[in-house]
Amino acid sequence: MPNIDLTDVVEVSGSGNFNLEPGGYVMVVTDFSAPIGKTYCQLLLDVAEGPKTGFYRNSKRPLSVFLNWSETMRGRLKHALHVLADSNPGFDPVAAFKADDWQQFVGRSIGAIVRLEMHTYNGKDYENSEVADVTTPAVIRSGDFVVPGPRDNREKRGDVSGAPNPPAAPATGAASSMKMPWDD
């Protein structure tokens, strides 16, 4: 019999649970997916610090952050690029973005605020972890963040009840002075 220490292993039943508990995590970009002809790049993440380090190491469904440059998503893109710049001194995410060089993002740190997302697929309800927002690792380490409640996307049917999600609160942050490619 192998001599394996299971003290710090999280017990999982069934085929495996790749959901993190809601909270703040210091993450690292492990890979990316940039489909040709699309207006986004998906940065794949894994936990970089703490007891959940490497949580998504063997997962085919890690958490991710989308860098979406479609017209309606540019504010979120600018926020993510600003956080990546603040989290990784010397790294210029806007230059990497302009160069379409996604490999430069791999290995970079980012703070992720993770919440629960509920949805229905083929008539069955599921729960997943999702990145609700990004911030710097320093903010995650300080605990100075708020985890939003679950996002409920389940189909309303039969015994499933609940009110729809409330409308999003208006943005209150100050505009960043970071220059974006479309500002030229």
C-alpha positions in Angstrom: 0.0 0.0 0.0 1.4 3.5 -0.9 2.4 5.7 2.0 0.3 8.8 1.2 -0.6 11.6 3.7 -4.2 12.5 3.2 -4.3 15.1 6.0 -4.7 18.2 3.8 -6.7 16.5 1.0 -10.2 17.7 0.5 -12.6 14.8 0.4 -14.7 14.6 -2.8 -17.4 12.1 -3.7 -18.6 11.1 -7.2 -16.5 12.1 -10.2 -14.8 15.0 -8.6 -15.7 18.5 -7.4 -13.7 21.3 -9.0 -15.5 24.1 -7.2 -13.7 26.4 -4.9 -15.5 27.8 -1.9 -16.6 31.4 -2.4 -13.8 33.7 -1.3 -10.7 35.5 -2.5 -7.8 33.6 -4.0 -4.4 34.6 -5.3 -4.3 32.9 -8.7 -1.7 32.4 -11.5 -2.5 32.4 -15.2 -1.6 28.8 -16.4 -2.8 28.9 -20.0 -5.0 30.8 -22.5 -7.5 30.2 -25.3 -7.7 32.8 -28.0 -10.1 31.6 -30.7 -9.5 33.1 -34.1 -12.1 35.5 -35.2 -13.5 36.0 -31.7 -13.4 39.2 -29.6 -12.0 37.6 -26.4 -9.1 35.7 -24.9 -9.8 33.3 -22.0 -7.1 33.2 -19.4 -7.1 29.9 -17.5 -6.3 30.1 -13.7 -5.1 28.0 -10.9 -4.7 28.8 -7.2 -1.2 30.0 -6.5 -1.2 30.5 -2.7 -2.6 29.0 0.4 -4.1 25.5 1.2 -5.8 25.3 -2.2 -2.6 25.8 -4.2 -2.7 23.8 -7.4 -6.5 23.1 -7.0 -7.1 23.1 -10.7 -3.8 21.4 -11.7 -5.5 18.3 -13.1 -8.8 19.9 -14.1 -10.2 20.2 -17.6 -12.4 23.0 -16.3 -10.3 25.5 -14.4 -11.5 29.0 -13.4 -10.9 31.6 -16.0 -11.0 35.3 -16.7 -12.2 36.6 -20.1 -10.4 39.5 -21.7 -13.3 40.6 -24.0 -12.7 43.6 -26.2 -16.2 43.8 -27.7 -17.7 47.4 -27.4 -19.9 46.6 -24.4 -17.1 44.8 -22.4 -14.2 47.3 -22.7 -14.7 48.7 -19.2 -14.2 45.2 -17.7 -11.3 44.6 -20.1 -9.6 47.8 -19.0 -10.1 46.9 -15.3 -8.6 43.4 -15.8 -5.6 44.8 -17.7 -5.1 47.5 -14.9 -5.2 44.8 -12.2 -2.7 42.6 -14.2 -0.4 45.6 -14.5 -0.7 46.4 -10.7 -0.2 42.7 -9.8 2.9 42.1 -11.9 5.4 45.0 -11.7 7.3 45.4 -15.0 4.6 43.6 -17.0 2.8 45.7 -19.6 -0.5 43.9 -20.3 -1.6 46.6 -22.7 1.5 46.1 -24.9 0.9 42.3 -24.8 -2.7 42.9 -25.7 -1.8 45.2 -28.6 0.7 42.6 -29.8 -1.9 39.8 -29.6 0.8 38.0 -27.5 -1.3 36.0 -25.0 1.7 33.8 -24.0 3.0 36.9 -22.0 0.1 36.5 -19.6 1.0 33.0 -18.6 2.7 32.8 -15.2 1.3 36.2 -14.2 -0.5 36.7 -10.8 -4.0 38.0 -10.3 -6.4 38.1 -7.4 -9.8 36.5 -8.0 -13.0 37.0 -6.0 -14.9 33.7 -6.5 -18.6 33.2 -6.1 -21.1 30.4 -6.7 -22.9 30.2 -10.1 -26.0 28.0 -10.5 -27.4 27.0 -13.8 -29.5 24.4 -15.6 -28.2 22.0 -18.3 -30.4 19.4 -20.0 -33.0 19.9 -17.3 -30.6 19.3 -14.4 -29.3 22.0 -12.0 -25.6 22.4 -11.4 -23.3 24.6 -9.3 -19.9 26.0 -10.4 -17.4 28.4 -9.1 -16.9 31.5 -11.2 -14.7 34.6 -11.0 -17.0 37.4 -10.0 -14.2 40.1 -10.1 -10.5 40.5 -10.2 -8.2 42.5 -8.0 -4.6 42.5 -6.9 -3.1 39.7 -4.9 -2.4 42.3 -2.2 -6.1 43.0 -1.8 -6.8 39.3 -1.5 -4.1 38.8 1.1 -5.5 41.8 3.1 -9.0 40.4 3.1 -10.3 43.8 1.9 -12.9 42.6 -0.5 -16.5 41.5 -0.6 -17.7 38.2 -2.1 -20.9 38.7 -3.9 -23.8 36.3 -3.4 -24.5 33.4 -5.8 -25.5 34.1 -9.4 -28.6 32.1 -10.1 -29.1 31.2 -13.8 -31.2 28.2 -13.2 -34.3 27.6 -15.3 -37.4 28.3 -13.2 -39.5 25.2 -13.3 -41.7 23.0 -11.1 -40.1 22.9 -7.6 -37.4 25.5 -8.3 -38.2 28.9 -7.0 -36.5 32.2 -6.5 -36.5 35.7 -7.7 -34.5 36.8 -10.7 -31.1 38.4 -10.0 -31.3 42.0 -9.0 -30.0 44.6 -11.6 -26.3 45.3 -11.3 -25.4 48.4 -9.3 -24.0 51.3 -11.3 -20.2 51.5 -11.5 -18.7 53.9 -8.9 -15.0 53.7 -9.5 -12.9 56.5 -10.9 -11.8 56.2 -14.5 -8.4 54.8 -14.9 -5.7 56.8 -16.7 -4.4 53.6 -18.4 -4.2 54.1 -22.2 -6.0 51.5 -24.2 -5.4 50.5 -27.8 -8.7 52.0 -29.0 -7.8 55.3 -27.3 -5.3 56.0 -30.1 
